[in-house]
Amino acid sequence: MKILVTGGAGFIGSNFIHYLLKNHPTDQVINFDALTYAGNLAHLVDVQNDPRYHFVQGNIADQQAVERVVSDYQVDSIVNFAAESHVDRSILDPDAFVRSNFVGVSTLLNVVKQLGIKKFVQISTDEVYGSSRDGEPFTETAHLNPSSPYSATKAGADLLVLSYYKTYGMNVSITRSANNYGLFQFPEKLIPLMVTNGLQGKSLPIYGDGHNVRDWLHVRDNCRAIDAVLRQGRPGGIYNIAAHHYEENRQIVQKIINRLGLPQSIIQHVSDRPANDQCYSINDELIRHELGWQPMVDFDHGIAQTVDWYVAHEKWWRPLLAAVHNR
């Protein structure tokens, strides 16, 4: 299979490329990434000389660039990770999220249609459902109720993807996963932010009372699920991907404090984010029963490993933070 991984220099995309090259030795993987602030080829330095791996810099909203890379490498499948994904940034600059998360997906779908790509997988998020009432998990048929410009653009893209299945009969699938964590996550998301702040002696800011609940899924488990959808997912199928390991934000921060040996006084409660969803909860029985997937990484082991990785890789994350601060 010749797979175009868009956004492959990002957190989940780079982990997915590693997964493909390790588990599918006959695949060819083309990484197409614009290298925005969150994209970093250092994630992939260990595979950069692998003859099965190729990197092309480009933006998914540039149709000519997408057509060129698809034609040059005779791509037969596309997995789209490319997205602006930080909720806080979407509140400050929603236009950037519209361009990447919606217009970019529209461009990709046009290329898929015109060039006859065999399979397209859209990587979405559980945030499109909005906050779960009383913790009741959302199924794939639940109404979409996004709360932020980020989740709204992802929800819009999901509907656009499904329209191409209904209108043109295209082989498209969508994955909606719980909160991912693991190696190479940009230090603006909760876990790496708290770890890197703690290592720098900075305060650990928690929105509101810290009781917001998230389901935490290790990125390796998500990659296994996405791969199953790529190879076995139904045309027009939507697949929730969950770990069912629910933690309040304050509990996550406490685990990090304990692991790093930091004082409780380092915690700082700050004003809550606008429209901050209280709880994300999804029902993933479909992918478990239909594709035989289930998570394998124990959360306590996974978060300890993740914290230790950031401790050991300051030379990776410090330049990223410096570059963002100098923008």
C-alpha positions in Angstrom: 0.0 0.0 0.0 1.2 3.5 -0.8 -0.1 5.7 2.0 0.0 9.5 2.1 0.0 10.6 5.7 -0.9 14.3 5.9 0.3 16.0 9.0 2.9 13.3 9.5 5.3 15.5 11.3 2.8 16.1 14.1 2.2 14.2 17.3 -0.2 11.4 16.2 0.9 11.5 12.6 4.5 10.8 13.4 3.6 8.0 15.8 1.4 6.5 13.0 4.3 6.6 10.5 6.5 4.7 13.0 3.7 2.2 13.5 3.2 1.6 9.7 6.9 1.2 9.0 7.3 -1.2 11.9 4.3 -3.3 11.3 3.8 -3.2 7.5 7.2 -3.8 5.8 5.8 -3.6 2.3 4.0 -0.3 2.7 5.4 3.0 1.2 4.7 6.0 3.4 4.7 9.6 2.2 4.7 12.2 4.9 3.1 15.5 3.6 3.3 18.2 6.2 3.4 22.0 6.1 5.8 22.1 9.1 3.9 24.6 11.1 4.9 25.3 14.8 3.7 21.8 15.9 5.2 19.9 13.0 8.8 18.6 13.7 10.8 16.3 11.5 12.9 15.5 14.6 10.1 13.0 15.5 11.1 11.0 12.4 14.9 11.3 12.3 15.3 7.5 13.0 13.4 6.6 9.8 14.5 9.5 7.5 16.8 7.2 5.5 14.3 4.3 5.3 13.7 3.7 1.5 10.0 3.1 2.3 9.6 6.6 3.8 9.5 9.9 1.9 8.9 13.5 3.1 7.3 16.3 1.0 6.6 19.7 2.5 3.3 21.1 1.5 -0.1 22.4 2.7 -3.3 20.3 2.3 -5.2 23.5 1.2 -2.9 23.7 -1.8 -4.7 21.5 -4.4 -1.9 21.5 -6.9 0.7 20.4 -4.3 -1.6 17.6 -3.2 -2.2 16.5 -6.7 1.5 16.5 -7.4 2.5 14.4 -4.5 -0.3 11.9 -5.1 0.7 11.5 -8.7 4.4 11.4 -8.1 4.2 8.6 -5.6 1.1 6.9 -7.1 -0.7 7.1 -3.7 -3.6 4.8 -3.2 -4.6 5.7 0.3 -4.7 8.9 2.4 -4.9 9.3 6.2 -5.5 12.9 7.2 -3.9 14.0 10.5 -3.2 17.6 9.3 -5.1 20.0 11.5 -4.9 22.9 13.9 -5.8 21.2 17.1 -5.3 23.4 20.2 -8.6 24.7 21.6 -7.1 27.8 23.1 -5.6 28.8 19.8 -8.9 28.3 18.1 -10.5 30.8 20.4 -7.9 33.4 19.6 -7.7 32.7 15.9 -10.6 30.7 14.5 -9.8 31.6 10.8 -6.6 29.5 10.9 -8.7 26.5 12.0 -11.3 27.0 9.2 -8.5 27.1 6.6 -6.7 24.0 7.8 -9.5 21.8 9.3 -12.3 22.5 6.8 -10.9 24.0 3.6 -7.9 21.7 3.7 -10.2 18.6 4.0 -12.3 19.9 1.1 -9.2 20.1 -1.0 -8.1 16.6 -0.1 -11.5 15.2 -0.9 -11.5 16.8 -4.3 -8.2 15.2 -5.1 -9.4 11.8 -3.8 -12.4 12.1 -6.1 -10.5 13.4 -9.2 -7.6 10.9 -8.9 -9.5 7.9 -7.8 -7.8 7.3 -4.4 -8.9 3.9 -3.0 -9.3 4.9 0.6 -9.5 8.1 2.7 -9.4 8.2 6.5 -10.3 11.4 8.3 -8.8 11.7 11.8 -11.4 13.5 13.9 -12.0 13.9 17.6 -14.5 13.0 20.4 -14.9 16.8 20.9 -17.3 17.0 18.0 -20.0 15.5 20.3 -19.6 18.2 23.0 -19.9 17.5 26.7 -21.4 14.3 27.8 -24.4 14.6 30.1 -24.1 12.6 33.3 -21.1 10.8 31.7 -23.4 8.9 29.2 -21.1 7.8 26.3 -21.9 9.1 22.8 -22.2 6.5 20.0 -21.2 7.3 16.4 -24.8 8.2 15.5 -25.1 10.9 18.2 -25.8 14.5 17.2 -22.8 16.7 16.9 -22.7 19.5 19.4 -19.2 21.2 19.2 -18.3 23.9 21.7 -15.2 25.5 20.3 -14.1 26.8 16.9 -11.6 23.8 16.8 -14.3 21.2 17.4 -16.7 23.0 15.1 -14.3 22.9 12.2 -13.6 19.2 12.8 -17.4 18.5 12.9 -17.9 20.4 9.7 -15.1 18.4 8.0 -16.7 15.1 9.2 -20.0 16.1 7.6 -18.2 17.0 4.4 -16.4 13.7 4.3 -19.6 11.8 4.8 -21.3 13.8 2.0 -18.6 12.5 -0.4 -19.5 9.0 0.6 -23.2 9.6 0.1 -23.0 11.7 -3.1 -20.1 10.0 -4.9 -19.8 6.6 -3.2 -16.2 7.3 -2.2 -14.5 4.9 0.2 -14.1 7.2 3.2 -14.0 6.5 7.0 -13.8 8.7 10.1 -12.1 8.0 13.4 -13.0 10.0 16.6 -10.7 9.3 19.4 -10.4 10.2 23.1 -7.6 12.4 24.4 -4.3 11.1 23.2 -1.1 11.2 25.2 2.4 9.8 24.6 5.8 10.6 23.1 6.3 13.7 20.8 3.2 15.6 21.9 3.8 19.3 21.5 4.2 20.9 25.0 1.0 23.0 24.9 -1.4 20.1 25.7 -2.2 19.2 29.3 0.3 16.4 30.1 3.5 17.7 28.3 2.6 21.3 29.4 2.5 20.3 33.0 5.7 18.2 32.8 7.7 20.9 31.0 6.5 23.7 33.2 7.4 21.6 36.2 10.9 20.9 34.9 11.4 24.6 34.3 10.2 25.6 37.8 7.1 27.3 36.5 3.5 27.0 37.9 1.1 24.4 36.7 -2.0 26.2 35.5 -5.3 24.3 35.9 -8.5 25.7 34.3 -11.3 26.4 36.8 -11.6 23.8 39.6 -9.9 21.1 37.6 -12.8 18.7 37.7 -13.2 18.5 33.9 -13.0 14.8 32.9 -11.2 13.3 29.9 -10.7 9.8 28.7 -7.0 9.2 28.2 -5.9 7.0 25.2 -2.2 6.2 24.5 -1.2 7.3 21.1 0.1 3.8 20.2 -3.3 2.3 20.8 -4.9 5.0 18.7 -2.4 4.2 15.9 -3.4 0.5 16.0 -7.1 1.5 15.7 -6.5 3.9 12.8 -4.6 1.2 11.0 -7.5 -1.2 11.4 -9.9 1.4 10.0 -7.6 2.1 7.1 -7.5 -1.6 6.1 -10.8 -2.9 7.2 -13.1 0.1 7.9 -16.5 0.3 6.1 -17.0 2.9 3.4 -18.9 5.7 5.2 -18.0 4.2 8.6 -17.4 6.3 11.7 -15.4 4.7 14.5 -15.1 6.0 18.1 -11.8 5.1 19.7 -11.8 5.1 23.5 -9.7 3.9 26.4 -12.4 4.2 29.1 -9.7 5.6 31.5 -11.4 8.7 32.9 -9.4 11.2 35.0 -10.1 14.7 36.1 -7.6 17.3 35.0 -6.5 17.9 38.6 -5.9 14.1 39.0 -3.6 14.1 36.0 -1.7 17.0 37.3 -1.3 15.3 40.7 0.1 12.2 39.0 2.7 14.4 37.3 3.6 16.2 40.5 4.1 12.9 42.3 6.2 11.5 39.5 8.5 14.6 39.4 8.6 15.1 43.2 7.2 18.7 43.0 5.4 20.6 45.8 1.7 21.1 45.9 2.2 24.8 45.9 3.3 24.7 42.2 -0.4 24.3 41.2 -2.1 27.5 40.1 -5.9 27.6 39.4 -6.7 30.0 36.6 -9.9 31.3 35.0 -11.7 28.6 33.1 -11.6 28.5 29.3 -14.8 29.7 27.5 -17.2 26.9 26.8 -14.9 24.4 28.4 -16.7 21.0 28.1 -17.1 19.2 31.5 -16.7 15.6 30.3 -15.9 13.7 27.1 -17.2 10.2 26.9 -17.6 7.9 23.9 -18.9 4.4 23.2 -16.5 2.4 21.1 -18.2 -0.9 21.0 -18.4 -0.7 17.2 -14.7 -0.8 16.5 -14.1 -3.4 19.2 -16.8 -5.8 17.8 -16.4 -5.0 14.0 -12.6 -4.7 13.8 -11.5 -6.6 16.9 -9.5 -3.6 18.4 -9.1 -2.8 22.0 -6.6 -0.7 23.9 -3.5 -2.4 25.3 -1.5 0.3 27.2 -2.2 0.5 30.9 -2.7 4.2 31.8 -0.5 4.3 35.0 2.3 2.7 33.1 1.8 4.9 30.0 1.7 8.2 31.8 4.8 7.3 33.9 6.7 6.4 30.7 5.5 9.6 29.1 6.6 11.8 32.0 10.0 10.1 32.1 10.4 10.6 28.3 10.0 14.3 28.6 12.4 14.4 31.5 15.0 12.6 29.4 14.4 14.7 26.2 14.8 18.3 27.2 16.9 18.8 24.1 13.8 17.9 22.1 11.2 20.2 23.8 13.2 23.2 24.9 13.9 24.4 21.3 10.2 24.0 20.5 9.1 26.2 23.3 11.8 28.8 22.5 10.6 28.9 18.8 7.0 29.5 19.8 7.9 32.2 22.3 10.0 34.0 19.7 7.2 34.0 17.1 
